[in-house]
Structures are given as structure tokens and as C-alpha cells.
Amino acid sequence: MNKETIIVFCVLFIFFILLSLFAWYKKKRILKMLTDKYGKPSTRNYDERDFMHISQLLRLFPVKEKYLVDDITWHDLQMPILYKQMNHSVSHIGDEYLYRHIRTQQYDKLNRLEKHIQYFNAHPEERLKLQYSFYNINPETRARQAANQKVSSNYFAHLKDTDLFPRISVVPSAVILILAVLSCFLLLLLPSEDGTGVLVMTFVFMGSIFYFSHFIRKTGSFVLTLKTFTASVNTSGQIARLESKIFDKELQTLIPALKKLQKKARLMNILVNICMMQNSTTTILSFIAIYFGLYGFVYQWVAGIIKKNTEEAMIFYELIGYIELCICQSSYRKTLLHYCHPVFSDNTQLEFVGLYHPLLQKPVTNSKSVNQRFIITGANASGKSTFAKTLAINAITAQTINICYAEKFSLHPACIYTSMNLNDDITTGDSFYMAEIKRLKGFLDSLATDSYKMFFADEILKGTNTTERIAAASAILKRFAESNCFICLTTHDIELTSILQHYYSNYHFKEITTDTEICYDYKLHDGVTPASNAIALLKFFRYDPAIVDEASKSARHFINNSEWEIITPQRKV
């Protein structure tokens, strides 16, 4: 062996040692990051573009409408913010699975879900290994999100319709391969002093780079699907090592699908990473693959396997999403003030102890047993709407992730609907009032079905005059009361509490207002609110005393005479 050959081998050996050390250091850094983040509040940033990708699974594989947390309820309750807090997933599959899961009301496998969450809570080593595998499904996507770059991916869309994969001819790749091989032989055959061989290799490489850039532009998002697919097969192999007694049903579907593809998976994953430049540690190998045009063959091979095995791919994705959901919730629960598991019963009363709103930094807890139908009155900013949202959010999380933000929470299983923050719709021409009566009509129509429902409404029909608002609201609320449903209404219209006293229980939130201070206890009290603070707030915010006095005088006149005093202009002296 000559000196030059020994030098080449030494350089290659050092190079591979450095690559191995880099891979080891990278893995160690990722494992530390995953360990540090577990059980800590999520710090990930989101925008509307992120939610477009996160909601992809729900759009492509929708749940039955009667079990869906609809868009109005989702945004009324600020569920996107709660989703951000509870999403501790590390892969895009986990993101999408959690989103679909939390918007599917009345999940019927809560006991099994709880058993698996507790399993990962008690087995940190297995949990960390799986999280590392999940992270490696799409590290590039996470890096782009962290850098606030656009992420274009349609993983599930490609599985649902494999015709979306672009048809790429292998002829250009075959031509590049032939030219690359010939250029290598030419370099070996020609004298070393002659630069023709090097010049030919340069032209071939430039041509291959040019076609590769065209290839990636055409197949970019599909290449991510190839990467996701191959990584998901390897990750499913990690899941298959879980304890069979605990995950028996899951493994029964996973193992047959895995046997079909696992032998090819490692090779597919390596080739996709190399040929599509999906891994920084394989850069040199990637350039070799590009030079020989191997990316076209790899794309055709892996895309063909996906098209023939979409059912198996969905099994992998579904199970990865479910396992991530379990680990994600195990981590999320450690960030909470306190929580409990819901108690489901046939009793239509709602019972709770230490109930709080999960989005408040310093929440005030409430404990009570409330009837099936009730009206909440109270001053402005006293906590009426927040409490109604608290009940609705807890009813949803109870039936989706088996936790309530309380020390005790007992409810009748139900689908939850809200009408709390409607707006004018300029696209349809609907005013606020039109949007609200359509929403309430939908509620009333849904009562014809057998399923039990919970309705939460805030200040209904406030888009019209007082007389017609109270008349229409009382008639609508009477119809709800005559049906078997749960309804909670927050309102300033004290008249409704009197009109509907035989149908609805009454609760209120109160405050103490002085010249210098307004205090709220944010506690739910029995009965109707004894007063309003609207005029007192004018005084507190230092309105002209004449305005405050005139408002107070007008209010007293209406209370004493049941009619408003006509305001006449004063003569100037």
C-alpha cells in the first residue's frame, strides 16, 4: 500500500470519526432538550399559518358533525390558546393528531387513554426514547418553524390521494447516471496531465445540479412526505417494543403492517436523507448521489411503496399520533395548578370543587352544584362570561383528555355549543343580530336529536331593542327549558330572571364599588345580582360629575315609574 493510499484512508477514517462524534453530540443535545422541556410550560410560538397545517388532519379526515367542537365554540372559548398550552408534541404528526382529538367531543376510550398516559408517566426512559424518535420524524420542519419560515407540507393529503404525487420520469436521472459513470472512466483512462476528464466531470456535475434544483422545486413538499413516511416506519419499530400487555390492541394492528415494510425502512430512510439532502451529516454522500442522479430513482422507489401501502402508512401515523398524545398529556398535566379526572353520571346537575379557568395566571376557584338550567347576572367585569367559559372548557377536556381543571368535576356526557362572541359577517351581509338568531335557531333544531347537549350563551339578542330582546329571549329560553338539555346564560337583563323564575335557577357575581376602588371576588353566589355598576364605573373613571348625576337620576326615574324620562333641552340664560 503506497503512501498516498494510506493518507486517503487516514483522512476518510478521521472524517467518519468526526461524523460519528457530531451525531453523538447532536443526539445528546436533543435528548437533553427533550428532558428539560418535559413537564414545563410550552414556549412554542404559533401563527395562523401554523394552524392551517395543524388542522390538516381534521380537514382531510373529518369527524361526525355532531361530535365536532364547531368553529364558533372553538373560538368563543379561546381553544387555540389552550391548544398551544397543552401541545407538548415534538412531531408534526403529534400536532395534527392532538388538534383533531381535542376537537372531537365524547371520546369513548378515556379509560384506555388514561392507562397509557400513566404508563409513560411511570416509564421515563421509554418515553424519552420515543420522543427522540418522534423528534427525528421532522427536525427540519421544527427548525423552520423556530426560524419563522414557511413550512409547506401536505403529508396526510398525499396519503389520502396518492395521485397528488407528481409523475417524474426516471429518464433524465438515467442519462445523468450514465454520463457520470462515463466521466469517471474517462478521468481514469485519460492522462492525469490532460484536464479533459476533470472538465467533463465538472460539466456533468453542473448539469446534475441544474436538474436536481428543478426536481426539488417540483417535488419539494412530496420529498418531505417521503422523509416522514420512512421515519415513521422506523419510529413504529420503536413503538413495537412497548409492553405488549399494556398496548395489546395497538400492537395487534401495528406489527403486521410493520412486518410488511420494516426490512425496507432503514434503507429507504438512509437513501431519502442522502439523495434529498435531508440531513446535514450526510452532505458529502448527498453530493455524490446528486452527481450520479440517484435522487430520481429513490423518489420513484419510495413514492411507489407509499402508493401501494397507504393503509399501513395511516396505521403508523395514527399510532404515532396517539402515543404522542399520551406523552404530551403526561407532560402537560405537570404544568397545571391542579386537576382531577371527571366523574360521568346520569345526573343533569353539574358539580364542581376548586374549579378554575386554565388560561388565567392567578385564577379564583369556585365550588358549587348548579342546576341543569340557570341564568348568571352580575356587574361588568365581575366574571360572568369567564365562568361560563370555564364550565364549557372543562366539559370539553373532561370528554377528550380525561382531565378537568378542578379538584372534583361531575357532569352528564354531552356535546358543547356556545354563542358568546359573534360578529357581523361582511361576506354574507349578516348583522350581529342575524348571526345570533341563526346560531340560536341551530341550537333549537339540534334539540330534535336524542343526544344530550350543553349550551352556553352570553347576552343573547343584544343586537336589537330592549323590549323585543327580552320578549324574544324569554320565549327562546322557555323552549330550551322545555327540552332535556343543559343551558347556561349570562346576562345584564335582570327582567329575564323574573320572567323565567319557574324555569331557571339564578346565580350572580358581585362587586364592591367605592369612589376610589372596584373589587370583585369572582365567586359564584346564589340568586340575582342586587345591583349594577355601569354608572358607578363612569364615576370611577372620572367622567364629568354632571353626566354621572344625570345618568343616576334617569335610572331612578325608570325604576320608580317603569318608563324613561324625556330629556328636554335647557334654556340658555
C-alpha positions in Angstrom: 0.0 0.0 0.0 1.6 3.3 -1.1 1.8 6.5 0.9 -0.9 8.3 -0.9 -3.4 5.5 -0.3 -2.6 5.4 3.4 -3.2 9.2 3.6 -6.5 8.9 1.8 -7.6 6.1 4.3 -6.5 8.2 7.3 -8.4 11.2 6.0 -11.6 9.1 5.5 -11.2 7.5 8.9 -10.9 10.8 10.6 -13.8 12.1 8.7 -16.1 9.3 9.8 -14.9 9.6 13.4 -15.8 13.3 13.3 -19.2 12.4 11.8 -19.8 9.9 14.5 -18.8 12.4 17.2 -21.1 15.0 15.7 -24.0 12.6 15.5 -23.4 11.5 19.2 -23.2 15.2 20.3 -26.4 16.1 18.4 -28.3 13.2 19.9 -27.1 14.1 23.4 -28.2 17.7 22.9 -31.6 16.7 21.6 -32.2 14.2 24.5 -31.2 17.0 27.0 -33.6 19.4 25.3 -36.5 16.9 25.4 -35.7 16.1 29.1 -35.6 19.8 30.0 -38.9 20.6 28.3 -40.9 17.7 29.7 -43.3 18.9 32.4 -42.6 22.6 31.6 -45.0 25.1 30.1 -44.8 25.1 26.3 -42.9 28.1 24.8 -43.6 27.4 21.1 -44.9 30.3 19.0 -47.8 29.9 16.6 -49.5 31.9 13.9 -52.4 31.4 11.5 -50.1 29.6 9.1 -49.2 27.1 11.7 -52.8 26.3 12.5 -53.5 25.8 8.8 -51.1 22.9 8.8 -52.0 21.7 12.3 -55.7 21.4 11.3 -54.9 19.4 8.1 -55.7 16.0 9.6 -59.1 17.2 10.8 -60.0 18.7 7.4 -58.9 15.6 5.5 -60.5 13.1 7.8 -63.4 15.0 9.5 -65.3 13.7 12.5 -69.1 13.4 12.5 -70.5 16.9 12.8 -72.5 16.1 16.0 -69.2 15.2 17.8 -67.2 18.2 16.5 -66.3 21.2 18.6 -67.5 23.6 15.9 -65.6 26.7 14.8 -67.7 29.2 16.8 -67.4 27.2 20.0 -63.7 26.7 19.4 -63.0 30.4 19.1 -65.6 31.5 21.7 -63.7 29.5 24.3 -60.2 30.6 23.0 -59.4 27.0 22.5 -56.4 27.8 20.1 -54.7 29.4 23.1 -55.4 26.4 25.3 -54.2 24.1 22.5 -50.9 26.0 22.5 -50.5 25.3 26.2 -51.4 21.7 26.1 -49.4 20.8 22.9 -46.1 19.3 24.1 -45.7 17.2 20.9 -42.4 17.1 19.2 -43.5 16.0 15.7 -46.0 17.4 13.2 -47.9 14.2 13.4 -48.4 14.7 17.1 -49.5 18.4 16.5 -52.2 17.3 14.0 -53.4 14.3 16.0 -53.8 16.4 19.2 -55.7 19.1 17.3 -58.1 16.6 15.8 -58.5 14.8 19.1 -59.3 17.9 21.2 -61.9 18.9 18.7 -63.7 15.5 18.8 -66.2 15.6 21.7 -67.1 12.5 23.6 -64.0 10.3 23.0 -65.1 6.8 24.0 -61.8 5.4 25.1 -60.9 7.6 28.0 -60.1 4.7 30.4 -57.6 3.3 27.9 -56.1 6.7 27.2 -55.6 7.3 30.9 -53.9 3.9 31.4 -51.4 4.8 28.6 -50.8 8.3 30.0 -50.0 6.9 33.4 -47.7 4.3 31.7 -45.5 6.9 30.2 -45.6 8.9 33.4 -44.1 5.9 35.2 -41.6 4.9 32.4 -39.4 8.0 31.7 -36.7 6.1 29.8 -39.1 4.6 27.3 -40.9 7.9 27.0 -37.6 9.7 26.2 -36.6 7.1 23.6 -39.9 7.5 21.8 -39.8 11.3 22.0 -36.3 11.2 20.4 -37.8 9.1 17.5 -40.7 11.4 17.2 -38.4 14.4 17.0 -36.4 12.8 14.2 -39.5 12.4 12.1 -39.3 16.1 11.1 -36.4 18.0 12.7 -36.2 20.2 9.6 -39.8 21.3 10.0 -39.3 22.2 13.6 -36.1 24.2 12.7 -38.1 26.1 10.0 -40.9 26.9 12.5 -38.3 28.2 15.0 -36.8 30.4 12.3 -40.3 31.7 11.4 -40.0 30.2 7.9 -42.9 29.0 5.8 -43.5 25.2 6.2 -45.3 23.7 3.2 -46.4 20.1 3.9 -49.3 18.0 2.9 -48.4 14.7 4.4 -52.0 13.4 5.0 -53.3 14.9 1.8 -50.7 12.8 -0.1 -51.8 9.6 1.7 -55.5 10.3 1.0 -54.9 11.0 -2.7 -51.7 9.4 -4.0 -52.4 10.8 -7.4 -51.1 14.1 -6.0 -47.6 12.7 -6.2 -46.0 14.3 -9.4 -45.1 11.9 -12.1 -41.4 12.2 -12.6 -39.7 10.4 -15.4 -36.5 8.5 -14.5 -35.1 9.1 -18.0 -33.2 12.3 -17.0 -31.8 10.6 -13.9 -30.8 7.6 -16.0 -29.0 9.9 -18.5 -27.2 11.7 -15.7 -26.1 8.3 -14.2 -24.7 7.1 -17.5 -22.8 10.4 -18.1 -21.5 10.4 -14.6 -20.2 6.8 -14.8 -18.6 7.5 -18.2 -17.0 10.7 -16.9 -15.4 8.7 -14.1 -14.0 6.2 -16.5 -12.8 9.0 -18.7 -11.0 10.5 -15.8 -9.2 7.2 -15.1 -8.3 6.5 -18.7 -7.0 9.9 -19.7 -3.5 11.0 -18.6 -3.5 13.0 -15.4 -1.8 15.9 -17.2 -4.8 16.2 -19.5 -7.6 18.3 -17.9 -10.3 16.9 -20.3 -11.6 14.3 -17.7 -11.9 16.9 -15.0 -13.7 19.3 -17.4 -16.2 16.6 -18.4 -16.9 15.7 -14.8 -17.4 19.4 -14.0 -20.0 19.8 -16.8 -21.8 16.6 -15.8 -21.9 17.7 -12.2 -23.3 21.2 -13.2 -25.9 19.5 -15.3 -26.9 17.2 -12.5 -27.1 20.1 -10.0 -29.3 22.1 -12.5 -31.7 19.1 -12.9 -31.7 18.5 -9.2 -32.8 22.0 -8.4 -35.6 21.6 -10.9 -36.5 18.3 -9.4 -36.7 19.7 -5.9 -38.8 22.6 -6.9 -41.3 20.2 -8.4 -41.3 17.7 -5.6 -40.3 19.7 -2.5 -43.4 19.0 -0.3 -43.5 15.4 -1.6 -39.9 14.8 -0.6 -41.0 15.8 3.0 -43.7 13.2 2.7 -41.1 10.6 1.7 -39.0 11.6 4.7 -42.0 11.4 7.1 -43.0 8.0 5.8 -39.6 6.4 6.1 -39.0 7.9 9.5 -42.5 6.9 10.7 -41.8 3.2 9.8 -38.6 3.3 11.9 -40.4 5.1 14.7 -43.2 2.5 14.6 -40.5 -0.1 15.2 -39.6 1.7 18.4 -43.3 1.7 19.4 -43.5 -2.1 18.7 -41.1 -2.6 21.7 -43.6 -1.3 24.2 -45.1 -3.6 26.8 -47.5 -5.9 24.9 -49.9 -6.3 27.8 -50.5 -2.6 28.1 -50.6 -1.8 24.4 -52.0 -5.1 23.2 -54.7 -3.6 20.9 -52.4 -1.1 19.4 -49.7 -3.6 18.6 -52.2 -6.0 17.0 -52.6 -3.6 14.2 -49.1 -2.2 14.1 -47.0 -5.4 14.0 -48.5 -6.9 10.8 -48.1 -3.5 9.0 -44.5 -3.2 10.3 -43.5 -6.7 9.1 -44.5 -5.7 5.6 -42.3 -2.7 5.5 -39.7 -2.7 8.2 -36.9 -4.5 6.2 -37.1 -1.8 3.6 -37.5 1.1 6.0 -33.9 1.6 7.1 -32.6 1.6 3.6 -35.4 3.9 2.5 -34.6 6.3 5.3 -30.9 6.4 4.5 -31.4 6.9 0.8 -34.0 9.6 1.3 -31.8 11.5 3.7 -28.8 11.2 1.4 -30.4 11.7 -2.0 -32.8 14.5 -1.0 -30.2 16.3 1.2 -32.4 15.9 4.3 -29.5 15.5 6.7 -26.5 17.8 7.3 -24.3 14.9 8.4 -24.5 13.2 5.0 -23.6 16.2 2.9 -20.7 14.6 1.1 -22.7 11.5 0.3 -25.5 13.8 -0.8 -23.3 15.4 -3.4 -22.2 12.0 -4.7 -25.8 10.9 -5.0 -26.6 14.2 -6.9 -23.7 13.7 -9.2 -24.9 10.2 -10.2 -28.6 11.3 -10.4 -29.7 8.8 -7.8 -32.4 11.1 -6.3 -34.8 10.3 -9.2 -34.6 6.6 -8.7 -35.0 6.9 -4.9 -38.1 9.2 -5.3 -39.7 6.7 -7.7 -39.0 3.7 -5.5 -40.2 5.3 -2.2 -43.2 7.0 -3.8 -44.2 3.7 -5.3 -44.0 2.0 -1.9 -46.2 4.7 -0.3 -48.8 4.4 -3.0 -49.0 0.6 -2.5 -49.1 0.9 1.3 -51.2 3.9 2.2 -53.3 1.8 4.6 -50.1 0.7 6.5 -48.8 4.4 6.4 -52.1 5.5 8.1 -51.7 2.9 10.8 -48.2 4.2 11.5 -49.3 7.8 11.6 -52.4 7.1 13.7 -50.4 5.2 16.3 -47.5 7.7 16.4 -50.1 10.5 16.9 -51.9 8.5 19.7 -48.6 7.7 21.5 -47.5 11.3 21.2 -50.9 12.4 22.6 -50.3 10.2 25.7 -46.8 11.6 26.3 -47.9 15.1 25.5 -50.7 14.9 28.1 -48.4 13.3 30.7 -46.1 16.4 30.3 -48.9 18.9 30.2 -50.5 17.8 33.4 -47.4 18.6 35.3 -47.8 22.3 34.4 -51.3 22.6 35.9 -52.3 24.2 39.2 -54.3 21.1 40.0 -56.6 18.8 38.0 -58.9 15.8 38.5 -60.5 13.1 36.4 -64.1 13.7 35.6 -67.0 11.8 37.1 -69.6 11.0 34.5 -73.2 10.4 35.7 -76.8 10.5 34.6 -77.4 13.4 37.0 -78.0 16.6 35.0 -76.6 18.7 37.8 -73.1 20.0 37.4 -71.0 19.6 40.5 -67.5 21.0 40.9 -65.0 21.8 43.7 -62.0 24.1 43.2 -62.9 24.8 39.6 -60.7 27.3 37.7 -60.1 28.6 34.2 -56.8 27.2 32.7 -55.8 30.3 30.8 -55.8 32.6 33.9 -52.4 33.2 35.6 -54.0 33.7 39.0 -57.4 32.0 38.8 -60.0 32.2 41.6 -61.6 28.8 42.2 -65.3 28.1 42.6 -67.1 25.2 44.3 -70.8 24.6 43.8 -73.5 22.3 42.5 -75.6 24.0 39.7 -78.9 23.1 38.2 -79.4 22.0 34.6 -80.7 25.5 33.6 -79.6 28.7 35.1 -79.0 32.4 34.5 -76.0 34.3 35.7 -76.3 38.0 36.4 -73.7 40.4 37.7 -71.8 43.7 37.2 -69.5 44.4 34.3 -66.1 42.6 34.5 -67.3 40.6 37.5 -66.6 37.2 35.9 -69.9 36.0 34.4 -68.6 35.2 30.9 -65.3 33.8 32.2 -67.2 31.4 34.5 -69.4 30.2 31.7 -66.4 29.6 29.5 -64.7 27.8 32.4 -67.6 25.3 32.6 -67.6 24.8 28.8 -63.9 24.2 28.6 -63.9 21.7 31.5 -66.8 19.9 29.9 -64.8 19.5 26.7 -61.5 18.5 28.3 -63.3 16.0 30.5 -64.6 14.2 27.4 -61.4 14.4 25.3 -58.3 14.2 27.5 -59.9 12.9 30.8 -59.0 15.9 32.9 -60.8 18.9 34.5 -59.3 22.0 35.9 -60.7 21.3 39.4 -60.4 19.2 42.4 -63.7 17.5 41.5 -66.0 17.7 38.5 -69.1 15.7 37.8 -71.2 16.0 34.7 -73.6 14.3 32.3 -71.8 13.4 29.0 -72.8 16.0 26.4 -71.8 17.9 23.2 -71.0 21.5 23.9 -72.0 24.6 21.9 -71.5 28.3 22.6 -72.8 31.6 21.4 -70.7 34.2 23.2 -68.7 36.3 20.7 -70.5 36.5 17.4 -69.7 39.3 15.0 -71.2 40.9 11.9 -70.3 38.9 8.8 -69.5 41.3 5.9 -69.1 38.4 3.4 -72.7 37.2 3.9 -74.2 40.6 4.8 -75.4 39.2 8.2 -75.6 41.7 11.0 -74.7 40.7 14.5 -78.4 40.1 15.3 -78.9 37.9 12.2 -75.8 35.9 13.0 -77.1 35.3 16.6 -80.6 34.3 15.7 -79.2 31.8 13.1 -76.9 30.4 15.8 -79.8 30.0 18.3 -82.0 28.5 15.7 -79.4 25.9 15.1 -79.4 25.1 18.8 -83.1 24.7 18.9 -83.1 22.5 15.8 -80.4 20.3 17.3 -82.8 19.5 20.3 -84.7 17.2 18.0 -81.9 14.6 18.2 -81.5 12.2 21.1 -78.0 13.2 22.3 -77.7 15.4 25.4 -76.3 18.9 24.8 -74.9 21.7 26.8 -75.5 25.3 25.6 -73.6 28.4 26.8 -74.8 31.9 25.7 -73.7 35.4 26.6 -76.1 38.4 26.4 -78.4 36.8 23.8 -80.1 39.1 21.2 -78.2 42.1 22.3 -78.3 43.4 18.7 -81.9 44.7 19.0 -84.0 47.0 21.2 -84.7 46.2 24.8 -88.4 45.4 24.6 -88.1 42.9 21.7 -84.9 41.5 23.0 -86.4 40.5 26.4 -89.6 39.2 24.8 -87.8 37.1 22.2 -85.2 35.9 24.6 -87.7 34.8 27.2 -89.7 32.8 24.5 -86.5 31.1 23.2 -85.2 30.3 26.7 -88.6 28.8 27.6 -88.3 26.4 24.7 -84.9 25.4 25.8 -86.2 24.8 29.3 -88.9 22.5 28.0 -86.3 20.3 26.4 -83.8 17.9 28.1 -80.6 20.0 27.8 -78.2 22.0 29.9 -78.2 25.7 29.3 -76.2 28.5 31.0 -77.0 32.1 30.1 -75.0 35.2 31.3 -76.9 38.5 31.0 -77.5 42.0 32.3 -81.2 41.7 31.5 -82.5 41.3 35.1 -86.0 41.1 33.7 -85.3 37.6 32.4 -84.7 36.2 35.9 -88.2 37.3 36.9 -90.0 36.2 33.8 -88.3 32.7 33.8 -88.1 32.2 37.6 -90.2 29.0 37.3 -87.8 27.5 34.6 -84.3 28.8 35.6 -82.2 28.9 38.7 -80.3 32.2 39.3 -76.7 32.8 40.3 -74.7 36.0 40.3 -71.2 37.5 40.6 -70.9 40.7 42.7 -68.5 43.5 43.4 -67.9 46.3 45.9 -67.6 49.8 44.3 -66.3 52.9 46.1 -65.2 56.3 44.9 -61.6 55.0 44.7 -61.8 51.3 44.2 -63.8 48.5 42.5 -63.3 45.0 44.0 -64.5 41.6 42.6 -64.4 38.3 44.5 -65.1 36.3 41.3 -67.2 33.9 43.3 -70.5 32.4 42.2 -73.3 33.4 44.5 -77.0 32.2 44.7 -79.7 34.5 43.5 -80.0 37.5 41.3 -77.4 40.3 41.4 -78.7 43.1 43.7 -77.2 46.0 41.7 -75.3 47.1 38.6 -72.1 49.0 38.4 -72.4 50.6 35.0 -73.0 54.2 36.3 -70.5 53.7 39.2 -67.8 52.9 36.6 -68.5 56.2 35.0 -67.7 57.9 38.3 -64.7 55.7 38.9 -63.2 56.6 35.6 -63.7 60.3 36.4 -66.5 61.2 34.0 -67.9 64.7 34.3 -70.0 64.6 37.6 -72.9 66.2 35.7 -73.0 63.2 33.4 -72.9 60.7 36.3 -75.7 62.6 38.2 -77.9 62.8 35.1 -77.4 59.1 34.5 -78.3 58.2 38.1 -81.4 60.4 38.1 -82.6 58.9 34.8 -82.1 55.3 36.2 -84.0 56.2 39.4 -86.9 57.6 37.3 -87.2 54.4 35.3 -87.1 52.2 38.4 -89.9 54.3 40.1 -92.1 54.9 37.1 -91.3 51.9 34.7 -90.8 54.4 31.9 -87.9 56.6 30.8 -87.9 60.3 31.5 -87.9 62.5 28.4 -84.8 64.7 28.2 -85.6 68.3 27.3 -83.0 70.9 26.3 -82.3 73.5 28.9 -82.8 77.2 28.0 -79.7 79.3 27.9 -79.8 82.3 30.2 
